[in-house]
């Protein structure tokens, strides 16, 4: 089990190093004119982060790299309940360390910008200032907390549909070890289509670990209000369970038996 936990730490570290890295790149270190860096850059960067992380550690731990995925697999796919909490802890540690990596790579830009929130979703995030037309809490003014939660539930359900389908040999099946790429494309679809209201955390560790790191280095407002708990943590956990149940209600019974 120690190897599996190390795999989850390492995989989630890679996810955040590259995922929060692209957010910092868009917000802090543009090398081209401003229009060249946009929401598409962020969504493609996060998708590639998922692909690399899953390819690197999938053979060790299954590369859950997401507490919501771990919970869903325990609820309906026989993943041992005794491993759920250790996996969650490993994922949060990996996410925290990934944020540290981003901090080291973008230190000069972060300091110059006043240590903005490149770490996690929600009000005050650096892409909120760039794309939502406001600063601080006003950046999320167009969407209520309730809408953000609903979007996280839907987005995480879609993620689970992609994860389950990519590993389902009775479905269309994925050959040539392309499963991680399908999962990455699913994350890309969620970001492009459902990412606006909440920033599509769809992963409690992805949000909470870097949020803790941001608090330690002086980013302001990361734990103001209830957003940090409700949208990026509770929402994805609910969405993942809904995702695995709906896949088994609407898809699994109708697949060929052999």
C-alpha positions as CSV (number, residue, x, y, z in Angstrom):
1,X,0.0,0.0,0.0
2,X,2.9,2.4,0.6
3,X,3.8,2.2,-3.1
4,X,0.2,3.1,-4.0
5,X,0.2,6.1,-1.6
6,X,3.5,7.3,-3.0
7,X,1.9,7.0,-6.5
8,X,-1.0,9.1,-5.4
9,X,1.3,11.7,-3.9
10,X,3.4,11.8,-7.0
11,X,0.5,11.8,-9.5
12,X,-1.3,14.6,-7.7
13,X,1.9,16.5,-7.5
14,X,2.3,16.3,-11.2
15,X,-1.3,17.3,-11.7
16,X,-1.0,20.5,-9.7
17,X,2.5,21.4,-10.8
18,X,1.3,21.5,-14.4
19,X,-2.4,22.5,-13.8
20,X,-1.7,25.4,-11.4
21,X,1.3,26.1,-13.5
22,X,-0.8,26.9,-16.6
23,X,-2.9,29.2,-14.5
24,X,0.2,31.0,-13.3
25,X,1.5,31.2,-16.8
26,X,-1.7,32.8,-18.1
27,X,-2.0,35.2,-15.2
28,X,1.6,36.1,-14.5
29,X,4.0,35.4,-17.3
30,X,2.5,36.1,-20.7
31,X,5.1,35.8,-23.4
32,X,2.8,37.0,-26.2
33,X,0.1,39.6,-26.5
34,X,-2.7,39.2,-24.0
35,X,-5.3,37.6,-26.4
36,X,-2.9,34.7,-27.0
37,X,-3.5,33.5,-23.5
38,X,-7.1,32.8,-22.6
39,X,-9.5,30.3,-21.1
40,X,-8.6,27.8,-23.8
41,X,-5.0,27.8,-22.7
42,X,-6.0,27.0,-19.1
43,X,-8.3,24.1,-20.1
44,X,-5.8,22.5,-22.5
45,X,-3.1,22.9,-19.9
46,X,-5.2,21.1,-17.2
47,X,-6.1,18.4,-19.6
48,X,-2.5,17.7,-20.4
49,X,-1.7,17.8,-16.7
50,X,-4.2,15.0,-16.1
51,X,-2.9,12.9,-19.0
52,X,0.7,13.1,-17.8
53,X,-0.2,12.4,-14.2
54,X,-2.3,9.3,-15.1
55,X,0.3,7.9,-17.5
56,X,3.1,8.3,-14.9
57,X,1.4,6.7,-11.9
58,X,-1.6,4.8,-13.3
59,X,0.3,1.5,-13.1
60,X,1.2,2.0,-9.4
61,X,-2.0,3.3,-7.7
62,X,-4.6,3.5,-10.5
63,X,-3.9,7.3,-10.6
64,X,-7.1,8.3,-8.9
65,X,-5.4,11.7,-8.0
66,X,-8.9,12.8,-7.0
67,X,-10.8,12.1,-3.7
68,X,-14.1,12.1,-5.7
69,X,-12.9,9.4,-8.0
70,X,-11.6,7.3,-5.0
71,X,-15.0,7.7,-3.3
72,X,-16.9,6.7,-6.4
73,X,-14.8,3.6,-7.0
74,X,-15.3,2.6,-3.3
75,X,-19.1,3.1,-3.6
76,X,-19.6,1.0,-6.8
77,X,-16.4,-0.5,-8.0
78,X,-15.1,-2.5,-5.1
79,X,-12.2,-0.2,-4.1
80,X,-11.4,-1.1,-0.5
81,X,-12.9,1.4,2.0
82,X,-9.9,1.0,4.2
83,X,-7.8,2.7,1.5
84,X,-10.1,5.7,1.0
85,X,-8.9,8.0,3.7
86,X,-5.2,7.2,3.1
87,X,-5.7,7.9,-0.6
88,X,-7.4,11.2,0.3
89,X,-4.5,12.2,2.5
90,X,-1.9,11.3,-0.1
91,X,-3.8,13.2,-2.7
92,X,-4.0,16.4,-0.6
93,X,-0.2,16.1,0.3
94,X,0.6,15.7,-3.4
95,X,-1.5,18.7,-4.3
96,X,0.1,20.8,-1.6
97,X,3.6,19.9,-2.9
98,X,2.5,20.6,-6.5
99,X,1.5,24.1,-5.4
100,X,5.0,24.5,-3.8
101,X,6.5,23.6,-7.2
102,X,4.4,26.3,-8.9
103,X,5.5,28.7,-6.2
104,X,9.2,28.0,-6.8
105,X,8.8,28.3,-10.6
106,X,6.7,31.5,-10.6
107,X,8.1,33.1,-7.5
108,X,9.2,36.4,-9.1
109,X,5.9,36.8,-10.8
110,X,3.9,35.9,-7.7
111,X,5.8,38.4,-5.5
112,X,5.5,41.2,-8.1
113,X,1.7,40.6,-8.3
114,X,1.2,40.5,-4.6
115,X,0.9,36.7,-4.2
116,X,-2.5,36.4,-6.1
117,X,-4.6,33.3,-6.0
118,X,-3.3,31.0,-8.7
119,X,-3.9,28.0,-6.4
120,X,-7.5,27.2,-6.4
121,X,-11.0,28.1,-7.7
122,X,-13.5,30.6,-6.7
123,X,-13.6,34.3,-5.8
124,X,-10.3,36.0,-6.0
125,X,-8.6,33.5,-8.4
126,X,-6.2,35.2,-10.8
127,X,-8.2,34.0,-13.8
128,X,-11.3,35.6,-12.3
129,X,-9.6,38.9,-12.6
130,X,-8.6,38.2,-16.2
131,X,-11.8,36.7,-17.5
132,X,-14.7,37.6,-15.3
133,X,-14.2,41.3,-15.4
134,X,-13.9,41.9,-11.6
135,X,-11.3,41.7,-8.8
136,X,-11.5,39.8,-5.5
137,X,-14.9,38.7,-4.4
138,X,-16.6,40.6,-7.2
139,X,-15.0,38.4,-9.8
140,X,-17.5,35.7,-9.1
141,X,-20.4,38.0,-8.9
142,X,-22.1,36.7,-12.0
143,X,-22.7,33.3,-10.5
144,X,-24.1,32.4,-7.1
145,X,-22.6,29.8,-4.8
146,X,-25.6,27.5,-5.5
147,X,-24.9,27.6,-9.2
148,X,-21.2,26.9,-8.6
149,X,-22.1,23.8,-6.6
150,X,-24.5,22.5,-9.2
151,X,-21.9,23.0,-11.9
152,X,-19.3,21.1,-9.8
153,X,-21.8,18.2,-9.4
154,X,-22.5,18.0,-13.1
155,X,-18.8,18.5,-14.1
156,X,-17.6,15.7,-11.7
157,X,-20.4,13.4,-12.9
158,X,-19.2,13.9,-16.5
159,X,-15.6,13.2,-15.4
160,X,-16.7,9.9,-13.8
161,X,-18.6,8.9,-17.0
162,X,-15.4,9.4,-19.0
163,X,-13.3,7.6,-16.4
164,X,-15.7,4.6,-16.2
165,X,-16.2,4.4,-20.0
166,X,-12.5,4.5,-20.7
167,X,-11.9,1.5,-18.5
168,X,-15.0,-0.5,-19.5
169,X,-14.0,-3.3,-21.8
170,X,-17.7,-4.1,-22.5
171,X,-18.3,-0.6,-23.8
172,X,-16.5,0.7,-27.0
173,X,-13.2,0.0,-25.2
174,X,-10.0,2.0,-25.4
175,X,-7.1,0.3,-27.2
176,X,-3.3,0.9,-27.3
177,X,-3.2,2.3,-23.7
178,X,-5.2,5.4,-24.6
179,X,-7.3,5.5,-21.5
180,X,-5.4,8.4,-19.8
181,X,-5.8,10.4,-23.0
182,X,-9.6,9.8,-23.0
183,X,-9.7,11.0,-19.3
184,X,-7.7,14.1,-20.3
185,X,-10.1,14.9,-23.1
186,X,-13.0,14.5,-20.7
187,X,-11.4,17.0,-18.4
188,X,-10.9,19.3,-21.4
189,X,-14.6,19.0,-22.3
190,X,-15.7,19.8,-18.8
191,X,-13.4,22.9,-18.7
192,X,-14.5,24.2,-22.1
193,X,-18.2,23.5,-21.6
194,X,-18.9,23.7,-17.8
195,X,-15.9,25.5,-16.4
196,X,-17.2,29.1,-16.2
197,X,-19.4,29.3,-13.0
198,X,-16.9,27.6,-10.6
199,X,-13.6,27.2,-12.3
200,X,-14.2,23.4,-12.5
201,X,-12.4,22.1,-9.5
202,X,-14.0,18.6,-10.0
203,X,-11.4,17.4,-7.5
204,X,-11.4,18.2,-3.8
205,X,-7.7,17.6,-3.3
206,X,-6.8,19.7,-6.4
207,X,-8.5,22.7,-4.7
208,X,-7.9,22.1,-1.0
209,X,-4.2,21.2,-1.0
210,X,-3.1,24.3,-3.0
211,X,-5.6,26.4,-1.0
212,X,-3.7,25.5,2.2
213,X,-0.4,26.3,0.5
214,X,-1.7,29.7,-0.7
215,X,-2.8,30.5,2.9
216,X,0.7,29.8,4.1
217,X,2.4,32.0,1.6
218,X,0.1,34.9,2.2
219,X,-2.6,34.8,-0.5
220,X,-5.6,36.6,0.9
221,X,-9.3,35.5,1.2
222,X,-8.8,31.8,0.4
223,X,-11.0,30.6,3.3
224,X,-13.5,33.5,3.4
225,X,-17.1,32.3,3.6
226,X,-18.2,28.8,2.7
227,X,-17.2,28.6,-0.9
228,X,-14.0,26.7,-0.3
229,X,-15.9,23.9,1.4
230,X,-19.2,23.7,-0.5
231,X,-18.3,24.1,-4.2
232,X,-14.9,22.4,-4.7
233,X,-15.2,19.7,-2.0
234,X,-18.8,18.7,-1.3
235,X,-19.9,19.3,-4.9
236,X,-17.4,17.0,-6.5
237,X,-17.9,14.2,-3.9
238,X,-21.7,14.3,-4.6
239,X,-21.1,14.5,-8.4
240,X,-18.8,11.5,-8.4
241,X,-21.2,9.3,-6.6
242,X,-24.0,10.4,-8.9
243,X,-21.7,9.8,-11.9
244,X,-20.9,6.2,-11.0
245,X,-24.6,5.4,-10.2
246,X,-26.0,6.9,-13.4
247,X,-23.4,5.1,-15.5
248,X,-24.6,1.8,-14.0
249,X,-28.2,2.8,-14.4
250,X,-28.1,4.1,-17.9
251,X,-25.2,2.3,-19.6
252,X,-24.0,-0.9,-17.8
253,X,-27.2,-2.9,-18.0
254,X,-27.5,-2.4,-21.8
255,X,-23.9,-3.4,-22.8
256,X,-23.2,-6.8,-24.4
257,X,-22.6,-9.5,-21.9
258,X,-19.5,-10.7,-23.7
